Amino acid sequence: MNTTIFISDLHLSEQTQPLTELFQHCLQEWQNNIDALYILGDFFDVWIGDDDNSEFIQLIKTQLKNFTANTPVYFIHGNRDFLLGEQFAAESGIKLLTAPKLINLYGHDYIIMHGDELCTDDVAYQQFRTQSRNPLWQMAVLSKPIAERRLLAGQIRQMSETRKNNEGKSEISDVTENAIQSLMANYAQSTLPTLIHGHTHRPAVHESQLNNQPFKRYVIQDWAENYGGYLAIDAEGVHVHDLKR
């Protein structure tokens, strides 16, 4: 095996059956053939709480439970599924991680995260992000009936889509160099780690420097109706893979 897979921004929901099927196909291909799977946020298009027992959620939990019986799956929250908690983790077999997370794979260091915290020019979103990660805020939201939470999630998603359409692909929704430099400064060493994230839906490989030390930043491909992508890491480094239905 000696290969680890990273995915992000699948945005799975009851309305994305083709993507769900693509994910299930990938699980079948990866089962017993990789060392681990890392999901770096926005796995779900929206998450209203671990007590959501819809048929779709049950299906995903079953698929993950079967997969994690032999292969570990690690999960970092995104901006759409930040309410996903310990109950879902226990029922699906995944392991929750706190970002940014420094990991070592095959002798190399990697920093992994969703990436939304790096979009520091988007002040309004960062204010909401701070509020929505507050345990008291989350407790208040999760205490509401599921129907009310579903309505609230729809409103938040609609506001996000409206802002995205108004802004287009403006720089405000992308990561900032200052945020990247500030993050990497926390890991300054003889060889800088490689940074891996999703969120921006702008897959690319960036070469950067911190104090004249080079490092790479990989942005994972998001998934849509008829395409997707993932990163595979082995002893030789990071490999970019495309998925098509």
C-alpha positions as CSV (number, residue, x, y, z in Angstrom):
1,M,0.0,0.0,0.0
2,N,2.1,2.9,1.3
3,T,-0.2,5.5,-0.1
4,T,-2.5,8.0,1.7
5,I,-5.4,9.8,0.0
6,F,-6.7,13.3,0.6
7,I,-10.1,14.6,-0.6
8,S,-12.0,17.9,0.1
9,D,-15.1,19.8,-0.9
10,L,-17.4,16.9,-2.1
11,H,-20.5,18.8,-0.9
12,L,-22.5,15.6,-0.7
13,S,-26.2,15.9,-0.2
14,E,-29.5,14.1,-1.1
15,Q,-29.5,16.1,-4.3
16,T,-26.0,14.9,-5.4
17,Q,-26.6,11.3,-6.1
18,P,-24.0,11.1,-8.9
19,L,-21.3,12.4,-6.5
20,T,-22.4,10.0,-3.8
21,E,-22.0,7.2,-6.3
22,L,-18.6,8.4,-7.3
23,F,-17.5,8.6,-3.7
24,Q,-18.8,5.0,-3.1
25,H,-16.9,3.9,-6.2
26,C,-13.7,5.5,-4.8
27,L,-14.2,3.8,-1.5
28,Q,-14.4,0.4,-3.2
29,E,-11.2,1.2,-5.2
30,W,-9.3,2.4,-2.1
31,Q,-10.5,-0.3,0.3
32,N,-7.5,-2.3,1.5
33,N,-5.3,-0.5,-1.1
34,I,-4.3,2.6,0.9
35,D,-3.0,3.4,4.3
36,A,-5.5,6.1,5.2
37,L,-8.1,8.5,3.9
38,Y,-8.2,12.2,5.0
39,I,-11.3,14.3,4.4
40,L,-10.4,18.0,4.6
41,G,-13.8,19.5,5.1
42,D,-17.0,20.3,3.2
43,F,-17.6,16.6,2.8
44,F,-21.3,17.4,3.2
45,D,-22.9,20.4,1.6
46,V,-24.6,21.2,4.9
47,W,-24.6,19.5,8.3
48,I,-27.4,20.3,10.7
49,G,-26.4,18.0,13.5
50,D,-25.5,14.4,14.3
51,D,-29.1,13.6,15.1
52,D,-30.1,13.9,11.5
53,N,-31.0,10.3,10.6
54,S,-32.1,10.8,7.0
55,E,-31.8,7.9,4.6
56,F,-28.9,9.7,2.9
57,I,-27.0,10.2,6.1
58,Q,-27.5,6.6,7.1
59,L,-26.1,5.5,3.8
60,I,-22.9,7.5,4.1
61,K,-22.4,6.3,7.7
62,T,-22.8,2.7,6.6
63,Q,-20.3,3.2,3.7
64,L,-17.8,4.9,6.0
65,K,-18.2,2.3,8.8
66,N,-17.5,-0.6,6.4
67,F,-14.4,1.3,5.0
68,T,-13.0,2.2,8.4
69,A,-13.2,-1.4,9.6
70,N,-9.9,-1.9,7.7
71,T,-8.7,1.6,6.8
72,P,-8.6,4.7,9.0
73,V,-10.4,7.8,7.9
74,Y,-9.5,11.2,9.4
75,F,-11.8,14.2,9.2
76,I,-11.2,18.0,9.4
77,H,-14.3,20.3,9.6
78,G,-15.1,22.7,6.7
79,N,-17.3,25.7,6.6
80,R,-20.3,23.6,5.6
81,D,-20.0,20.7,8.1
82,F,-18.5,22.4,11.2
83,L,-21.3,21.0,13.3
84,L,-20.3,17.4,12.6
85,G,-19.5,15.9,16.0
86,E,-18.5,12.9,18.1
87,Q,-21.7,11.0,17.6
88,F,-21.3,10.9,13.8
89,A,-17.6,10.0,14.3
90,A,-18.5,7.1,16.5
91,E,-21.2,5.8,14.3
92,S,-19.1,6.1,11.1
93,G,-15.7,5.1,12.5
94,I,-14.0,8.3,11.4
95,K,-11.5,10.2,13.6
96,L,-11.9,14.0,14.0
97,L,-8.9,16.2,13.8
98,T,-8.3,19.8,14.8
99,A,-6.8,22.1,12.1
100,P,-4.2,23.1,11.3
101,K,-2.8,19.6,11.8
102,L,0.9,18.7,11.3
103,I,1.3,15.1,10.2
104,N,4.3,13.0,9.0
105,L,3.8,10.6,6.1
106,Y,6.6,8.5,4.7
107,G,9.2,10.7,6.3
108,H,7.8,14.0,5.1
109,D,5.9,16.7,7.1
110,Y,2.5,18.0,5.9
111,I,0.2,20.7,7.3
112,I,-3.4,19.9,6.6
113,M,-6.5,22.1,7.0
114,H,-9.8,23.0,5.2
115,G,-8.4,26.4,4.2
116,D,-11.3,28.8,5.0
117,E,-9.3,30.3,7.9
118,L,-6.7,31.5,5.4
119,C,-9.2,33.7,3.6
120,T,-8.5,36.6,5.9
121,D,-9.6,39.3,3.4
122,D,-13.2,38.1,3.8
123,V,-13.8,39.9,7.1
124,A,-17.5,39.2,7.2
125,Y,-17.0,35.5,6.8
126,Q,-14.2,35.4,9.4
127,Q,-16.5,37.0,11.9
128,F,-19.1,34.4,11.2
129,R,-16.5,31.7,11.4
130,T,-15.4,32.8,14.9
131,Q,-19.0,32.9,16.0
132,S,-20.0,29.6,14.6
133,R,-17.0,27.8,16.2
134,N,-18.1,29.0,19.6
135,P,-19.3,26.0,21.7
136,L,-22.2,28.1,23.2
137,W,-23.4,29.2,19.8
138,Q,-23.2,25.6,18.5
139,M,-25.1,24.4,21.6
140,A,-27.8,26.9,21.0
141,V,-28.2,26.0,17.4
142,L,-28.2,22.2,18.0
143,S,-30.9,22.7,20.7
144,K,-33.4,23.8,18.0
145,P,-35.7,21.4,16.2
146,I,-34.2,19.7,13.1
147,A,-36.7,21.5,10.8
148,E,-35.6,24.9,12.2
149,R,-32.0,24.0,11.8
150,R,-32.5,22.8,8.3
151,L,-34.2,26.2,7.5
152,L,-31.3,28.1,9.1
153,A,-28.7,26.1,7.2
154,G,-30.6,26.8,3.9
155,Q,-30.5,30.5,4.7
156,I,-26.8,30.5,5.5
157,R,-26.1,28.5,2.3
158,Q,-28.2,30.9,0.2
159,M,-26.3,33.9,1.6
160,S,-23.0,32.2,0.8
161,E,-24.1,31.5,-2.7
162,T,-25.4,35.1,-3.2
163,R,-22.1,36.6,-2.0
164,K,-20.1,34.2,-4.2
165,N,-22.1,35.1,-7.3
166,N,-21.9,38.8,-6.6
167,E,-18.1,38.6,-6.0
168,G,-17.4,36.1,-8.8
169,K,-13.9,34.8,-8.4
170,S,-12.6,37.9,-6.6
171,E,-9.6,37.7,-4.4
172,I,-11.6,38.1,-1.2
173,S,-12.7,34.5,-1.4
174,D,-9.2,33.2,-1.8
175,V,-6.4,32.6,0.7
176,T,-4.1,35.5,1.5
177,E,-0.3,35.5,1.3
178,N,-0.2,37.1,4.8
179,A,-2.2,34.2,6.3
180,I,-0.1,31.6,4.6
181,Q,3.1,33.2,5.8
182,S,1.8,33.6,9.3
183,L,0.8,29.9,9.4
184,M,4.0,28.6,8.0
185,A,6.0,30.7,10.5
186,N,4.7,28.5,13.2
187,Y,6.4,25.5,11.6
188,A,9.8,27.1,10.7
189,Q,12.4,24.4,10.7
190,S,15.3,23.2,8.5
191,T,12.8,21.9,5.9
192,L,9.3,23.5,5.8
193,P,6.3,21.3,5.7
194,T,4.1,21.0,2.6
195,L,0.7,22.8,3.0
196,I,-2.5,21.0,1.8
197,H,-6.0,22.4,1.9
198,G,-9.2,22.8,0.0
199,H,-12.1,25.2,0.3
200,T,-11.3,27.7,-2.5
201,H,-12.3,25.4,-5.4
202,R,-9.2,26.6,-7.2
203,P,-7.1,23.4,-7.5
204,A,-3.4,24.2,-8.1
205,V,0.1,23.6,-6.9
206,H,1.8,26.8,-5.6
207,E,5.5,27.2,-4.9
208,S,6.2,29.7,-2.1
209,Q,9.0,30.8,0.2
210,L,9.3,31.8,3.9
211,N,12.6,33.5,4.8
212,N,14.1,32.2,1.6
213,Q,13.0,28.6,2.4
214,P,10.9,27.0,-0.3
215,F,7.7,25.1,0.4
216,K,4.7,23.9,-1.7
217,R,1.0,24.5,-1.2
218,Y,-1.5,22.1,-2.8
219,V,-5.1,23.1,-3.2
220,I,-7.3,20.0,-3.6
221,Q,-9.8,19.7,-6.4
222,D,-13.4,20.1,-5.4
223,W,-16.0,17.7,-6.7
224,A,-18.9,18.6,-9.0
225,E,-21.5,16.9,-11.1
226,N,-19.2,15.1,-13.5
227,Y,-15.6,15.5,-12.1
228,G,-13.6,15.5,-9.0
229,G,-10.1,14.9,-7.8
230,Y,-7.8,13.9,-5.0
231,L,-4.2,13.9,-3.8
232,A,-2.2,10.7,-3.2
233,I,0.9,10.9,-1.1
234,D,3.6,8.2,-1.0
235,A,7.3,8.1,-0.2
236,E,8.0,10.0,-3.4
237,G,5.7,12.9,-2.5
238,V,2.4,14.3,-3.6
239,H,0.6,13.2,-6.8
240,V,-2.5,15.0,-8.2
241,H,-5.3,12.7,-9.6
242,D,-8.4,13.7,-11.5
243,L,-11.8,11.8,-11.3
244,K,-14.4,11.7,-14.0
245,R,-17.7,10.0,-14.2
